[in-house]
Amino acid sequence: MPRKKSKQAGTGFITDMDRYLFGQGTHYEIFEKLGCHPKTFKKQEGMYFAVWAPHAAKVSLVGDFNGWNPDVNPMEVLGDSGIWEIFIPKMKTGQLYKFAITTQSGKILFKADPYAFSAEFRPGTASVTADLSGFKWTDDKWMAARPETDPVKSPMTIYEVHLGSWRKKARPEKDGFYTYKEAAHELAAYVKEMGYTHVELMGIAEHPFDGSWGYQVTGYFAPTSRYGSPKEFMYFVNYLHKQGIGVILDWVPAHFPKDAHGLADFDGQPLYEYADPRIGEHPDWGTKVFNYGKNEVKNFLIANALYWVEKFHVDGLRVDAVASMLYLDYGRRDGEWIPNKYGGNQNLDAIEFFKHLNSVLLGRNAGAIMIAEESTAWPKVTRRPEDDGLGFSFKWNMGWMHDFLEYMKLDPYFRKYNHNKMTFGLTYFTSENFILVLSHDEVVHLKCSMINKMPGLHDDKFANLKAGYTFMLGHPGKKLLFMGQDFAQWHEWDEKVSLDWYLLREEKNAELQSYVRDLLHLYKKYPALYRLDNDWNGFQWINANDGDRSIFSFIRRDETGKKNLLFIISFTPVDRPDYRIGVPKRGKFTLLLDSEHGMYPAAGRPAYRSAKGECDGQPFSFAYHLPPYGTAVFQF
């Protein structure tokens, strides 16, 4: 069925320049043009709609306002741009709509708006007319300070949160989900008290299935209606900023689901995805892969990233499944993938996409961050595109996470044979700007919660976890901890139910939470723990080779060489009253924190004096009673 080209000038809302930039992949505010927007046309107020569907024979706007009848409100196509538009007078915000797309074969597809700012609460799949204007931002102080901040040299302890299961309300509406406003107040209070610097939210872009945790997105521009409206999400970010807390969103440009109302075969043919299923589908996930070689698709994704950062004041994006984008053979067997033009397995389109994305987003938003969840040894992930890097600010350190958890799960007797699992991360920590992560992925699918990964009986598990968290805090790199693990939630995370906050009535759980709080506040107070995270000047082993006793000792420093911190961590249940630690200088070593007391009050901190005498290859040393699973942090 041939498509009729519009002979009219149209509404004029989308100009020739808009169309040109979109075709070039550089219309970074395309979300202001495509989608749904309140407009005044020919002196009438109403709603303007525009959608990119170049393969369509016909497109209509449908919704409650016209009985979902594709014959009532046909749209006009703008020349050969593939963009269709329509203006509906007197239409208001809050109304449901979709695009009825007639394919070349005559089939009608009912599609949600890819650029919609709001979506219907599941199981509904319609888009919702919305207006983002008029929100009064009051986070000026935060936004003014952000461009002056160097994230690499700043403290960053991230609290990863799934809003739907962090806490729940005792009410039937929307499964008891907290609203964005309710969550803002309670979450900010908790995060502030604990000492985290940032919140990372899972699954905020609209998605139809709760069990996908937000990683199978159908509404890239719509904050999920599970928790409220777009302006209520603005309130959430604004409030956290006013409390001094950064906000990071999970962002999923790697793939999208095949739901009938979503992006898959959007206009009857592959549009947002690669046409060849050997590139355009993930066999393991049953999802479609974005076509990073198509300008309009790159524009969709880059504009979407900018939308969250610039329209919602979000401080950064954690980019999901980067490895699946970089490798053409990711999750595919021989014969199921197509090599690039040089015969390799690198997706050259995706590499160029990342360089473009990170250059634009970080170039326009100084102080914002882009984080890669990249699970391989791909080089230069956090180096500049000018230096042939991908341009990310940080990379999740998945290698450290795997080694750390394998070590921590071991019976203490066997740890001496696996000592290198804890030291290996220190051989490459300067190669990227890393974030050490203990994320949601590590506490689901029968992997056990953090406390249940620990060996031994009840008390041993808590002692092990204290030692593990202390090692993580002292190790170079920013930190991320998933909700519930700071108070030792026993069961695996389940997105359908709230965390077990009642556990804080138990002595050991409350004690662990208090200890983690002390670690986080210690981290923020001492620049030695974050200023030189990717610099050998910021880290020094005292003894990396004490495998027989499974004890690790090291120093953290900043550029000043003042307020240095000495860490001692034992990973066995052996009491060592005669333990001696080597140190580089003579003087006083003040005990700030240990596993028994947590943080000592400033007035009552024990002090130890080093004396001349070689130990651990150092010219000075002092004696310290190191208890079973003992941890100690000294300042000198």
C-alpha positions as CSV (number, residue, x, y, z in Angstrom):
1,M,0.0,0.0,0.0
2,P,1.8,3.2,-1.1
3,R,2.1,6.0,1.3
4,K,0.7,9.4,0.5
5,K,3.2,12.2,1.0
6,S,1.9,15.3,2.7
7,K,1.5,18.3,0.4
8,Q,0.8,20.6,3.3
9,A,3.4,22.6,5.2
10,G,2.1,20.8,8.3
11,T,1.9,22.6,11.7
12,G,5.4,24.0,11.4
13,F,6.3,22.6,14.9
14,I,8.9,20.4,13.3
15,T,11.1,22.3,11.0
16,D,13.4,21.4,8.1
17,M,16.3,21.9,10.5
18,D,14.8,19.5,13.0
19,R,14.4,16.9,10.4
20,Y,18.0,17.4,9.1
21,L,19.5,17.1,12.6
22,F,17.4,14.1,13.4
23,G,18.6,12.4,10.2
24,Q,22.2,13.3,11.2
25,G,21.7,11.8,14.7
26,T,22.6,15.1,16.4
27,H,19.2,16.6,17.4
28,Y,19.9,16.3,21.1
29,E,16.5,17.8,22.1
30,I,14.4,15.7,19.7
31,F,12.2,14.7,22.6
32,E,10.9,18.3,22.5
33,K,9.6,17.7,19.0
34,L,8.6,14.0,18.7
35,G,6.2,12.6,21.2
36,C,3.3,14.5,22.7
37,H,3.4,18.2,23.7
38,P,0.8,20.9,24.7
39,K,0.7,23.5,22.0
40,T,-1.4,26.3,20.6
41,F,-2.1,26.0,16.9
42,K,-4.3,28.4,14.9
43,K,-5.3,30.1,18.2
44,Q,-6.5,26.8,19.8
45,E,-4.9,25.1,22.7
46,G,-4.5,21.3,22.5
47,M,-2.0,18.5,22.1
48,Y,0.5,18.0,19.3
49,F,1.7,14.5,18.4
50,A,4.6,13.4,16.2
51,V,6.1,9.9,15.6
52,W,8.9,8.5,13.4
53,A,7.5,5.6,11.4
54,P,9.2,5.7,7.9
55,H,7.9,2.3,6.8
56,A,4.3,2.9,7.6
57,A,1.6,3.2,5.0
58,K,-0.7,5.2,7.3
59,V,-0.6,6.4,10.9
60,S,-3.5,7.5,13.1
61,L,-3.8,8.8,16.7
62,V,-6.1,6.7,18.8
63,G,-7.3,6.8,22.4
64,D,-10.2,7.1,24.7
65,F,-11.1,10.5,23.1
66,N,-12.0,8.7,19.8
67,G,-12.9,5.2,20.9
68,W,-9.6,3.9,19.8
69,N,-10.8,4.1,16.2
70,P,-7.9,4.4,13.6
71,D,-10.2,6.1,11.1
72,V,-11.0,9.2,13.2
73,N,-7.7,11.0,13.5
74,P,-5.3,10.2,10.6
75,M,-1.8,11.8,10.9
76,E,0.1,13.6,8.1
77,V,3.6,12.6,7.0
78,L,6.2,15.4,6.7
79,G,7.7,15.0,3.2
80,D,10.1,12.1,3.0
81,S,11.2,12.4,6.7
82,G,9.1,9.4,7.9
83,I,7.8,11.7,10.7
84,W,4.0,11.8,11.1
85,E,2.2,14.6,13.0
86,I,-1.2,15.7,14.2
87,F,-2.7,18.5,16.4
88,I,-5.8,17.7,18.5
89,P,-7.6,20.8,19.7
90,K,-8.9,21.0,23.3
91,M,-7.1,17.8,24.3
92,K,-5.7,17.9,27.9
93,T,-3.0,16.2,29.9
94,G,-3.7,12.8,31.5
95,Q,-5.4,11.2,28.5
96,L,-4.5,7.8,27.1
97,Y,-3.3,7.4,23.6
98,K,-1.4,5.2,21.1
99,F,-0.3,5.3,17.5
100,A,-2.3,3.1,15.1
101,I,0.3,2.2,12.5
102,T,-0.9,0.6,9.2
103,T,2.0,-1.5,7.8
104,Q,2.8,-1.9,4.1
105,S,1.0,-5.3,4.3
106,G,-2.2,-3.6,5.7
107,K,-1.9,-4.8,9.3
108,I,-2.6,-2.3,12.0
109,L,-0.2,-2.1,15.0
110,F,-1.2,-0.3,18.1
111,K,2.1,1.2,19.5
112,A,2.9,3.2,22.6
113,D,4.6,6.5,21.9
114,P,8.4,5.9,22.0
115,Y,8.9,9.5,23.2
116,A,6.0,9.7,25.7
117,F,6.7,11.4,29.0
118,S,4.2,9.3,30.9
119,A,2.7,5.8,30.6
120,E,-0.4,4.0,31.9
121,F,0.0,1.9,35.1
122,R,0.6,-1.8,34.2
123,P,-1.0,-3.9,33.0
124,G,-2.2,-1.0,30.8
125,T,0.2,-0.2,28.0
126,A,-1.1,3.1,26.6
127,S,0.9,6.4,26.7
128,V,-0.4,9.3,28.7
129,T,-0.5,13.0,27.6
130,A,1.8,15.0,29.9
131,D,3.3,18.4,30.4
132,L,6.8,18.6,32.0
133,S,6.8,22.4,32.2
134,G,6.1,24.4,35.4
135,F,8.0,22.3,38.0
136,K,9.8,24.6,40.5
137,W,13.3,23.3,41.0
138,T,14.9,24.4,44.3
139,D,18.2,22.4,44.1
140,D,20.1,25.4,42.8
141,K,22.9,25.0,45.3
142,W,23.5,21.4,44.3
143,M,23.3,22.1,40.6
144,A,25.7,25.0,40.9
145,A,28.3,22.9,42.8
146,R,28.1,19.9,40.4
147,P,30.1,21.3,37.5
148,E,32.8,22.3,40.0
149,T,33.2,18.7,41.3
150,D,35.6,16.1,40.0
151,P,33.8,12.8,40.5
152,V,37.0,10.8,40.3
153,K,38.5,12.7,43.3
154,S,35.2,12.9,45.3
155,P,33.7,10.4,47.8
156,M,31.2,8.1,46.3
157,T,29.3,5.4,48.2
158,I,26.3,4.3,46.3
159,Y,23.1,2.8,47.8
160,E,21.5,0.7,45.1
161,V,17.7,0.7,45.5
162,H,14.7,-1.0,43.9
163,L,12.0,1.5,44.9
164,G,9.1,-1.0,44.6
165,S,10.6,-3.3,47.2
166,W,12.7,-1.0,49.5
167,R,9.6,-0.5,51.7
168,K,5.9,-1.0,51.1
169,K,2.8,0.8,52.4
170,A,-0.1,-1.2,54.0
171,R,-2.6,-0.2,51.3
172,P,-4.0,-2.1,48.3
173,E,-3.4,0.7,45.7
174,K,-0.6,-0.1,43.3
175,D,0.6,-3.1,45.3
176,G,1.5,-0.8,48.2
177,F,4.3,0.9,46.3
178,Y,5.7,4.1,47.8
179,T,5.0,7.2,45.7
180,Y,8.1,9.2,44.5
181,K,7.3,11.8,47.1
182,E,6.9,9.4,50.0
183,A,10.1,7.6,49.0
184,A,12.0,10.8,48.7
185,H,11.6,11.7,52.4
186,E,12.1,8.3,53.9
187,L,14.9,7.2,51.6
188,A,16.8,10.5,51.9
189,A,16.6,10.3,55.8
190,Y,18.0,6.7,55.7
191,V,20.7,7.4,53.2
192,K,21.8,10.5,55.0
193,E,21.9,8.8,58.4
194,M,23.9,5.9,57.0
195,G,26.4,8.1,55.2
196,Y,25.9,7.1,51.6
197,T,26.7,9.8,49.0
198,H,24.4,8.6,46.2
199,V,21.3,6.6,45.5
200,E,21.2,4.4,42.3
201,L,17.7,3.6,41.2
202,M,16.8,0.4,39.4
203,G,14.1,0.4,36.8
204,I,12.7,4.0,36.6
205,A,12.0,4.1,32.9
206,E,8.6,2.5,32.2
207,H,8.5,-1.3,31.8
208,P,5.6,-3.7,31.6
209,F,6.9,-6.6,33.8
210,D,7.9,-6.1,37.4
211,G,10.1,-9.2,37.2
212,S,12.3,-7.6,34.7
213,W,13.3,-5.1,37.4
214,G,13.1,-2.3,34.8
215,Y,15.7,-3.8,32.5
216,Q,13.2,-4.5,29.7
217,V,12.0,-1.0,28.9
218,T,9.0,0.1,26.7
219,G,8.9,3.8,27.8
220,Y,12.4,5.3,27.6
221,F,11.2,8.8,28.3
222,A,8.5,8.0,30.9
223,P,9.3,7.7,34.6
224,T,7.3,4.6,35.7
225,S,3.8,5.3,36.8
226,R,4.1,2.6,39.5
227,Y,5.3,5.4,41.8
228,G,3.7,8.5,40.4
229,S,3.9,11.2,37.7
230,P,6.9,12.7,35.9
231,K,6.7,15.8,38.1
232,E,6.6,13.7,41.2
233,F,9.8,12.1,40.0
234,M,11.3,15.6,39.6
235,Y,10.3,16.2,43.2
236,F,12.2,13.0,44.2
237,V,15.4,14.2,42.6
238,N,15.0,17.8,43.8
239,Y,14.4,16.6,47.4
240,L,17.4,14.3,47.5
241,H,19.6,17.0,46.1
242,K,18.5,19.4,48.8
243,Q,19.5,16.7,51.3
244,G,23.0,16.5,49.7
245,I,22.4,13.2,48.0
246,G,23.2,12.4,44.4
247,V,20.9,10.4,42.1
248,I,22.0,7.8,39.6
249,L,19.7,5.9,37.2
250,D,20.1,2.6,35.6
251,W,19.9,3.1,31.9
252,V,19.3,0.3,29.3
253,P,20.5,1.1,25.8
254,A,21.6,-2.5,25.1
255,H,18.2,-4.1,24.3
256,F,14.5,-3.8,24.4
257,P,11.6,-6.4,24.7
258,K,9.3,-7.7,22.0
259,D,6.1,-6.6,23.7
260,A,3.5,-5.7,21.0
261,H,3.1,-2.1,22.1
262,G,6.9,-1.5,22.3
263,L,9.7,-0.6,19.9
264,A,10.0,-4.0,18.2
265,D,9.2,-3.9,14.5
266,F,7.7,-0.6,15.3
267,D,6.3,0.3,11.9
268,G,5.9,-3.2,10.6
269,Q,9.6,-3.7,9.9
270,P,12.8,-3.5,12.1
271,L,13.2,0.2,12.8
272,Y,15.0,0.6,16.1
273,E,16.7,-2.8,15.9
274,Y,19.1,-4.4,13.5
275,A,17.2,-6.2,10.8
276,D,19.4,-9.3,10.8
277,P,18.6,-11.4,13.9
278,R,22.2,-12.5,14.1
279,I,22.9,-8.9,15.2
280,G,19.5,-7.7,16.2
281,E,18.4,-10.2,18.8
282,H,19.8,-11.5,22.1
283,P,19.1,-15.3,22.0
284,D,19.6,-15.6,25.8
285,W,17.3,-12.8,26.7
286,G,14.7,-12.9,24.0
287,T,15.1,-9.2,23.3
288,K,15.9,-6.9,20.4
289,V,19.2,-5.1,20.0
290,F,19.3,-1.4,19.1
291,N,20.7,-0.5,15.7
292,Y,23.7,1.7,16.7
293,G,24.6,2.3,13.1
294,K,21.3,4.1,12.3
295,N,21.5,7.9,13.0
296,E,17.9,8.2,14.2
297,V,18.3,5.4,16.7
298,K,21.5,6.8,18.1
299,N,19.7,10.1,18.3
300,F,16.8,8.5,20.3
301,L,19.2,7.0,22.8
302,I,21.6,10.0,23.2
303,A,18.7,12.4,23.5
304,N,17.2,10.0,26.1
305,A,20.3,10.0,28.2
306,L,20.4,13.9,28.0
307,Y,16.7,14.0,28.9
308,W,17.2,12.3,32.3
309,V,20.3,14.4,33.2
310,E,19.1,17.7,31.9
311,K,15.3,17.6,32.4
312,F,15.3,15.6,35.6
313,H,18.6,16.9,37.1
314,V,19.9,13.3,37.5
315,D,23.6,13.2,38.3
316,G,24.6,10.2,36.3
317,L,23.6,7.0,34.4
318,R,24.8,3.5,35.1
319,V,24.7,1.9,31.6
320,D,23.5,-1.7,31.8
321,A,25.0,-4.6,29.9
322,V,27.8,-2.7,28.1
323,A,29.6,-5.9,27.2
324,S,26.6,-7.2,25.3
325,M,26.8,-4.1,23.1
326,L,30.5,-4.2,22.5
327,Y,30.8,-7.8,21.4
328,L,29.0,-9.1,18.3
329,D,29.3,-12.7,19.6
330,Y,28.0,-12.0,23.1
331,G,25.8,-14.9,24.2
332,R,26.0,-16.4,20.7
333,R,27.5,-19.6,19.4
334,D,29.5,-20.0,16.1
335,G,27.3,-19.3,13.2
336,E,24.9,-17.1,15.2
337,W,26.8,-13.9,14.8
338,I,28.3,-11.8,12.0
339,P,31.9,-10.5,12.2
340,N,32.6,-6.8,11.6
341,K,34.1,-5.6,8.4
342,Y,37.6,-6.4,9.7
343,G,36.6,-9.9,10.7
344,G,36.6,-9.2,14.4
345,N,33.9,-9.6,17.1
346,Q,33.7,-5.9,18.1
347,N,30.5,-4.0,17.3
348,L,32.1,-1.0,15.6
349,D,28.7,0.8,15.6
350,A,28.4,0.5,19.4
351,I,32.0,1.7,20.0
352,E,31.3,4.8,18.0
353,F,27.9,5.2,19.8
354,F,29.6,5.2,23.3
355,K,32.2,7.7,22.2
356,H,29.5,10.0,20.8
357,L,27.2,9.5,23.8
358,N,29.8,10.1,26.5
359,S,31.4,13.1,24.7
360,V,28.1,14.9,24.4
361,L,26.6,14.1,27.8
362,L,29.7,14.8,29.8
363,G,30.7,17.7,27.6
364,R,27.3,19.4,28.2
365,N,27.0,18.4,31.9
366,A,30.3,18.9,33.8
367,G,30.3,16.9,37.0
368,A,27.7,14.3,35.8
369,I,28.9,10.7,35.6
370,M,28.5,7.8,33.2
371,I,29.1,4.4,34.6
372,A,29.7,1.2,32.5
373,E,28.5,-2.2,33.7
374,E,31.2,-3.8,31.6
375,S,32.2,-7.4,32.7
376,T,35.2,-8.1,30.5
377,A,38.8,-6.7,30.1
378,W,37.8,-4.3,27.3
379,P,40.6,-1.7,27.4
380,K,40.2,2.1,28.1
381,V,36.5,2.0,29.1
382,T,37.1,5.1,31.3
383,R,39.7,6.8,29.0
384,R,38.8,9.8,26.8
385,P,37.6,9.1,23.2
386,E,40.5,11.3,22.1
387,D,42.8,8.6,23.6
388,D,40.7,5.9,21.9
389,G,38.7,5.2,25.1
390,L,35.0,4.8,25.4
391,G,34.7,7.9,27.5
392,F,32.9,6.6,30.6
393,S,33.5,8.2,34.0
394,F,33.6,4.9,35.9
395,K,33.5,1.1,35.3
396,W,31.9,-1.5,37.6
397,N,34.7,-3.7,38.8
398,M,33.1,-7.1,38.2
399,G,36.4,-8.9,38.4
400,W,37.0,-7.7,41.9
401,M,33.4,-8.6,42.9
402,H,33.8,-12.2,41.7
403,D,37.2,-12.7,43.4
404,F,36.0,-11.1,46.6
405,L,32.8,-13.2,46.9
406,E,34.6,-16.4,46.1
407,Y,37.1,-15.7,48.9
408,M,34.4,-14.6,51.4
409,K,32.4,-17.8,50.8
410,L,35.3,-20.0,51.7
411,D,35.7,-21.7,55.1
412,P,38.4,-19.7,56.8
413,Y,40.7,-22.8,56.8
414,F,40.9,-22.7,53.0
415,R,41.4,-19.0,52.6
416,K,45.2,-19.3,52.9
417,Y,45.1,-21.2,49.6
418,N,43.1,-18.4,47.9
419,H,44.9,-15.4,49.3
420,N,45.6,-14.1,45.8
421,K,41.8,-13.6,45.2
422,M,41.9,-10.6,47.5
423,T,45.2,-9.2,46.3
424,F,44.7,-9.6,42.5
425,G,42.5,-6.5,42.3
426,L,45.4,-4.4,43.5
427,T,47.4,-5.4,40.4
428,Y,45.1,-3.5,38.0
429,F,43.2,-0.9,40.1
430,T,44.9,2.0,38.2
431,S,43.9,0.7,34.8
432,E,40.4,2.2,35.0
433,N,38.3,4.4,37.3
434,F,36.6,1.6,39.1
435,I,33.5,1.2,41.3
436,L,33.6,-1.8,43.6
437,V,30.1,-3.4,43.5
438,L,28.0,-5.7,45.6
439,S,24.8,-5.2,43.5
440,H,21.4,-6.8,43.3
441,D,22.7,-9.4,40.8
442,E,24.8,-11.0,43.6
443,V,21.8,-11.6,45.9
444,V,19.2,-13.2,43.6
445,H,18.8,-16.5,41.7
446,L,19.9,-18.8,44.5
447,K,23.2,-16.9,45.0
448,C,22.2,-16.2,48.6
449,S,22.1,-12.9,50.5
450,M,25.4,-11.4,51.6
451,I,25.1,-12.7,55.1
452,N,24.2,-16.2,53.9
453,K,27.2,-16.3,51.7
454,M,29.4,-16.1,54.8
455,P,30.7,-19.4,56.3
456,G,30.2,-20.5,59.9
457,L,27.5,-20.3,62.4
458,H,25.4,-17.2,63.2
459,D,27.9,-15.0,64.9
460,D,30.7,-16.1,62.6
461,K,28.7,-14.9,59.6
462,F,28.3,-11.4,61.0
463,A,32.0,-11.2,61.9
464,N,33.0,-12.4,58.4
465,L,30.7,-9.8,56.8
466,K,32.2,-7.0,59.0
467,A,35.7,-8.0,57.8
468,G,34.6,-8.2,54.2
469,Y,32.9,-4.7,54.2
470,T,36.0,-3.2,55.9
471,F,38.3,-4.7,53.2
472,M,35.9,-3.3,50.5
473,L,35.9,0.2,52.1
474,G,39.7,0.3,52.3
475,H,40.3,-1.0,48.8
476,P,40.8,1.7,46.1
477,G,37.6,2.4,44.1
478,K,34.2,4.0,44.7
479,K,31.7,1.7,46.4
480,L,28.2,0.3,45.7
481,L,26.1,-1.8,48.1
482,F,22.6,-3.1,47.4
483,M,19.8,-2.3,49.8
484,G,19.3,-4.8,52.6
485,Q,22.9,-5.9,52.7
486,D,23.9,-3.2,55.2
487,F,21.8,-4.8,57.9
488,A,22.2,-8.4,56.8
489,Q,18.9,-9.3,55.2
490,W,18.8,-13.1,55.5
491,H,16.8,-14.1,52.4
492,E,17.6,-13.3,48.8
493,W,16.1,-10.1,47.4
494,D,12.6,-10.5,46.0
495,E,11.2,-7.6,44.0
496,K,7.6,-8.5,45.1
497,V,8.1,-7.9,48.9
498,S,9.6,-5.2,51.1
499,L,13.0,-5.6,52.8
500,D,12.9,-7.3,56.2
501,W,13.3,-4.1,58.2
502,Y,12.0,-5.9,61.3
503,L,15.5,-7.6,61.5
504,L,16.8,-4.4,63.0
505,R,15.2,-5.5,66.2
506,E,17.8,-8.3,66.3
507,E,21.0,-7.4,68.1
508,K,23.4,-8.7,65.5
509,N,21.6,-7.1,62.5
510,A,21.4,-3.7,64.3
511,E,25.1,-4.0,65.2
512,L,26.1,-4.7,61.7
513,Q,24.1,-1.8,60.4
514,S,25.8,0.5,62.9
515,Y,29.2,-0.8,61.9
516,V,28.5,-0.2,58.2
517,R,27.3,3.3,59.1
518,D,30.6,4.0,60.9
519,L,32.5,2.7,57.8
520,L,30.6,5.0,55.5
521,H,31.0,8.1,57.7
522,L,34.7,7.3,58.1
523,Y,35.0,7.1,54.3
524,K,33.5,10.5,53.8
525,K,35.6,12.1,56.5
526,Y,39.0,10.9,55.2
527,P,40.1,12.0,51.7
528,A,42.8,9.3,51.8
529,L,39.9,6.9,51.1
530,Y,38.8,8.5,47.8
531,R,41.2,11.1,46.4
532,L,43.7,8.8,44.8
533,D,41.5,5.8,43.8
534,N,43.4,5.1,40.6
535,D,46.9,6.1,41.7
536,W,49.6,4.0,43.3
537,N,50.5,7.0,45.5
538,G,47.1,6.4,47.2
539,F,47.8,2.8,48.2
540,Q,50.6,0.9,49.9
541,W,50.7,-2.7,51.0
542,I,52.2,-3.3,54.4
543,N,51.8,-7.1,54.0
544,A,50.1,-8.5,50.9
545,N,51.6,-12.0,51.4
546,D,50.4,-13.0,54.9
547,G,48.4,-15.9,53.4
548,D,49.1,-18.4,56.2
549,R,47.4,-16.1,58.7
550,S,44.9,-14.7,56.1
551,I,45.6,-11.1,57.3
552,F,45.8,-8.1,55.0
553,S,47.4,-4.8,56.0
554,F,47.7,-1.7,53.9
555,I,47.8,2.1,53.9
556,R,45.6,4.6,52.1
557,R,46.9,8.2,51.4
558,D,45.8,11.3,49.6
559,E,48.0,14.0,47.9
560,T,48.8,15.7,51.2
561,G,50.3,12.7,52.9
562,K,48.4,13.7,56.0
563,K,45.7,11.8,57.9
564,N,46.9,8.6,56.4
565,L,44.9,5.4,57.3
566,L,46.3,2.0,58.2
567,F,44.0,-1.0,57.8
568,I,44.5,-4.4,59.4
569,I,41.9,-7.1,58.6
570,S,41.9,-10.7,59.7
571,F,39.8,-13.4,57.9
572,T,40.2,-16.2,60.4
573,P,38.6,-16.9,63.8
574,V,42.1,-17.0,65.4
575,D,42.9,-14.7,68.3
576,R,46.3,-13.1,67.9
577,P,47.3,-11.3,71.1
578,D,50.9,-11.0,69.9
579,Y,50.2,-9.5,66.5
580,R,52.8,-7.0,65.3
581,I,52.3,-4.6,62.4
582,G,55.1,-2.9,60.4
583,V,54.7,0.8,59.7
584,P,56.8,3.3,57.6
585,K,57.4,5.9,60.3
586,R,57.9,6.5,64.0
587,G,55.0,8.1,65.9
588,K,51.5,7.8,67.1
589,F,48.9,5.6,65.5
590,T,45.3,6.4,66.6
591,L,42.7,3.7,66.5
592,L,39.6,5.1,64.8
593,L,37.5,2.0,64.3
594,D,37.6,-1.7,65.1
595,S,35.2,-4.7,64.6
596,E,34.3,-4.8,68.3
597,H,33.5,-1.1,69.0
598,G,32.9,0.4,65.6
599,M,33.9,4.0,65.5
600,Y,35.5,5.3,68.7
601,P,34.4,8.7,70.0
602,A,36.9,11.4,69.3
603,A,37.8,11.8,73.0
604,G,38.4,8.1,73.7
605,R,40.5,6.8,70.8
606,P,43.3,4.4,71.9
607,A,46.7,5.4,70.6
608,Y,49.7,3.2,69.8
609,R,53.3,4.3,69.4
610,S,55.6,2.7,66.8
611,A,59.2,1.9,67.7
612,K,62.2,1.2,65.6
613,G,62.4,-2.4,64.6
614,E,61.9,-4.1,61.2
615,C,58.6,-5.8,60.6
616,D,56.7,-6.6,57.4
617,G,59.6,-5.0,55.5
618,Q,59.0,-1.7,57.3
619,P,61.5,0.1,59.6
620,F,59.1,0.6,62.5
621,S,56.4,-1.4,64.1
622,F,53.9,-1.7,67.0
623,A,52.1,-4.5,68.8
624,Y,48.3,-4.8,68.6
625,H,45.9,-7.4,69.9
626,L,44.1,-8.7,66.8
627,P,40.9,-10.6,67.8
628,P,39.2,-13.3,65.7
629,Y,38.0,-11.8,62.4
630,G,39.5,-8.6,63.7
631,T,39.4,-5.3,61.8
632,A,41.3,-2.1,62.8
633,V,41.7,1.3,61.1
634,F,44.4,3.6,62.4
635,Q,45.1,7.2,61.6
636,F,48.7,8.5,61.4
